[in-house]
């Protein structure tokens, strides 16, 4: 398996590899994030699922889709072995 970290990656990309998708540890300004669906290291953007105060994923009932939140800062990615 190649251990190259893509500079940008998203769950919806045509070349998304679920095996690689399970390995990234994504941080923004040093804080590890969960529920991440996309990142761009060079642009400093991470998109993640919105969560409520209980840590549950937020769903927009009108649009029938999970709410996504864009966060900006210094994005870093490492890979789990």
C-alpha atoms as an extended CHARMM CRD file, in Angstrom:
* protein
*
        81  EXT
         1         1  UNK       CA              0.0000000000        0.0000000000        0.0000000000  PROA      1               0.0000000000
         2         2  UNK       CA              1.2590000000        3.4490000000       -0.8650000000  PROA      2               0.0000000000
         3         3  UNK       CA              1.7360000000        5.6920000000        2.1630000000  PROA      3               0.0000000000
         4         4  UNK       CA              1.5780000000        9.0040000000        0.3250000000  PROA      4               0.0000000000
         5         5  UNK       CA             -0.7260000000       11.5430000000        1.9230000000  PROA      5               0.0000000000
         6         6  UNK       CA             -2.8540000000       13.2750000000       -0.7110000000  PROA      6               0.0000000000
         7         7  UNK       CA             -2.7340000000       17.0870000000       -0.3650000000  PROA      7               0.0000000000
         8         8  UNK       CA             -6.5240000000       17.1080000000       -0.7270000000  PROA      8               0.0000000000
         9         9  UNK       CA             -9.0450000000       14.3200000000       -0.3240000000  PROA      9               0.0000000000
        10        10  UNK       CA            -12.8190000000       13.9610000000       -0.0740000000  PROA      10              0.0000000000
        11        11  UNK       CA            -15.2040000000       11.1040000000        0.5440000000  PROA      11              0.0000000000
        12        12  UNK       CA            -17.1780000000       12.0180000000       -2.6010000000  PROA      12              0.0000000000
        13        13  UNK       CA            -14.1570000000       12.1110000000       -4.9340000000  PROA      13              0.0000000000
        14        14  UNK       CA            -14.2490000000        9.6890000000       -7.8620000000  PROA      14              0.0000000000
        15        15  UNK       CA            -10.8830000000        8.2660000000       -6.8140000000  PROA      15              0.0000000000
        16        16  UNK       CA            -11.8440000000        7.8640000000       -3.1260000000  PROA      16              0.0000000000
        17        17  UNK       CA            -10.2570000000        4.6990000000       -1.7250000000  PROA      17              0.0000000000
        18        18  UNK       CA            -12.1120000000        3.4390000000        1.3870000000  PROA      18              0.0000000000
        19        19  UNK       CA             -8.9670000000        1.6570000000        2.5920000000  PROA      19              0.0000000000
        20        20  UNK       CA             -6.9680000000        4.8960000000        2.5370000000  PROA      20              0.0000000000
        21        21  UNK       CA            -10.0070000000        6.8050000000        3.8120000000  PROA      21              0.0000000000
        22        22  UNK       CA             -9.8530000000        4.9050000000        7.1210000000  PROA      22              0.0000000000
        23        23  UNK       CA             -6.2200000000        5.8580000000        7.7790000000  PROA      23              0.0000000000
        24        24  UNK       CA             -5.9140000000        9.6560000000        7.9970000000  PROA      24              0.0000000000
        25        25  UNK       CA             -5.6020000000       11.4570000000       11.3050000000  PROA      25              0.0000000000
        26        26  UNK       CA             -6.6230000000       15.0070000000       10.4340000000  PROA      26              0.0000000000
        27        27  UNK       CA             -5.7730000000       17.9790000000       12.6200000000  PROA      27              0.0000000000
        28        28  UNK       CA             -6.5930000000       21.6470000000       12.3290000000  PROA      28              0.0000000000
        29        29  UNK       CA             -4.3760000000       24.0670000000       14.2500000000  PROA      29              0.0000000000
        30        30  UNK       CA             -3.0880000000       21.0810000000       16.2490000000  PROA      30              0.0000000000
        31        31  UNK       CA             -6.5050000000       19.7310000000       17.3170000000  PROA      31              0.0000000000
        32        32  UNK       CA             -7.4110000000       16.2590000000       16.0230000000  PROA      32              0.0000000000
        33        33  UNK       CA            -10.8170000000       16.2660000000       14.3230000000  PROA      33              0.0000000000
        34        34  UNK       CA            -13.3670000000       13.5300000000       13.7930000000  PROA      34              0.0000000000
        35        35  UNK       CA            -16.2950000000       13.3060000000       11.3710000000  PROA      35              0.0000000000
        36        36  UNK       CA            -14.0590000000       14.7220000000        8.5970000000  PROA      36              0.0000000000
        37        37  UNK       CA            -15.3710000000       14.2450000000        5.0490000000  PROA      37              0.0000000000
        38        38  UNK       CA            -12.8010000000       16.3330000000        3.1370000000  PROA      38              0.0000000000
        39        39  UNK       CA             -9.5980000000       18.2790000000        3.5860000000  PROA      39              0.0000000000
        40        40  UNK       CA             -7.2670000000       20.4970000000        1.5980000000  PROA      40              0.0000000000
        41        41  UNK       CA             -3.8740000000       20.9450000000        3.2590000000  PROA      41              0.0000000000
        42        42  UNK       CA             -2.7140000000       23.7520000000        0.9690000000  PROA      42              0.0000000000
        43        43  UNK       CA             -5.9280000000       25.7860000000        1.3210000000  PROA      43              0.0000000000
        44        44  UNK       CA             -6.1300000000       25.0890000000        5.0630000000  PROA      44              0.0000000000
        45        45  UNK       CA             -9.7140000000       23.8470000000        4.8930000000  PROA      45              0.0000000000
        46        46  UNK       CA            -11.3330000000       20.8480000000        6.5550000000  PROA      46              0.0000000000
        47        47  UNK       CA            -14.9870000000       19.8910000000        5.9790000000  PROA      47              0.0000000000
        48        48  UNK       CA            -16.6310000000       17.7890000000        8.6480000000  PROA      48              0.0000000000
        49        49  UNK       CA            -20.0840000000       16.6760000000        9.6770000000  PROA      49              0.0000000000
        50        50  UNK       CA            -21.8030000000       19.1050000000       12.0050000000  PROA      50              0.0000000000
        51        51  UNK       CA            -22.4630000000       17.6530000000       15.4520000000  PROA      51              0.0000000000
        52        52  UNK       CA            -24.6940000000       18.7740000000       18.3060000000  PROA      52              0.0000000000
        53        53  UNK       CA            -23.7550000000       19.2130000000       21.9840000000  PROA      53              0.0000000000
        54        54  UNK       CA            -24.1670000000       15.4570000000       22.4970000000  PROA      54              0.0000000000
        55        55  UNK       CA            -21.7700000000       14.5990000000       19.6650000000  PROA      55              0.0000000000
        56        56  UNK       CA            -24.5590000000       13.4010000000       17.3850000000  PROA      56              0.0000000000
        57        57  UNK       CA            -24.4390000000       14.2010000000       13.6690000000  PROA      57              0.0000000000
        58        58  UNK       CA            -26.8390000000       17.0280000000       12.7270000000  PROA      58              0.0000000000
        59        59  UNK       CA            -29.2810000000       16.3890000000        9.8730000000  PROA      59              0.0000000000
        60        60  UNK       CA            -30.9820000000       19.1890000000        7.9210000000  PROA      60              0.0000000000
        61        61  UNK       CA            -34.5080000000       17.7410000000        7.7930000000  PROA      61              0.0000000000
        62        62  UNK       CA            -35.6580000000       20.0640000000        4.9840000000  PROA      62              0.0000000000
        63        63  UNK       CA            -32.8090000000       19.1020000000        2.6710000000  PROA      63              0.0000000000
        64        64  UNK       CA            -32.5910000000       15.5390000000        4.0080000000  PROA      64              0.0000000000
        65        65  UNK       CA            -28.8160000000       15.7100000000        4.2730000000  PROA      65              0.0000000000
        66        66  UNK       CA            -26.1450000000       15.7710000000        6.9270000000  PROA      66              0.0000000000
        67        67  UNK       CA            -24.9750000000       19.2760000000        7.8170000000  PROA      67              0.0000000000
        68        68  UNK       CA            -21.3560000000       19.9400000000        6.8390000000  PROA      68              0.0000000000
        69        69  UNK       CA            -19.1370000000       22.5740000000        8.4450000000  PROA      69              0.0000000000
        70        70  UNK       CA            -16.0550000000       24.1050000000        6.8030000000  PROA      70              0.0000000000
        71        71  UNK       CA            -13.2340000000       24.9180000000        9.2070000000  PROA      71              0.0000000000
        72        72  UNK       CA            -10.1730000000       26.9950000000        8.3390000000  PROA      72              0.0000000000
        73        73  UNK       CA             -6.6350000000       26.9470000000        9.7620000000  PROA      73              0.0000000000
        74        74  UNK       CA             -3.4400000000       24.9530000000        9.4690000000  PROA      74              0.0000000000
        75        75  UNK       CA             -4.4580000000       21.4750000000        8.3230000000  PROA      75              0.0000000000
        76        76  UNK       CA             -2.1360000000       18.5250000000        8.9070000000  PROA      76              0.0000000000
        77        77  UNK       CA             -2.6410000000       14.8840000000        8.0200000000  PROA      77              0.0000000000
        78        78  UNK       CA             -0.8370000000       11.7750000000        9.2270000000  PROA      78              0.0000000000
        79        79  UNK       CA             -1.7300000000        8.1620000000        8.4800000000  PROA      79              0.0000000000
        80        80  UNK       CA             -2.5830000000        5.3970000000       10.9060000000  PROA      80              0.0000000000
        81        81  UNK       CA             -0.4020000000        2.3440000000       10.2540000000  PROA      81              0.0000000000
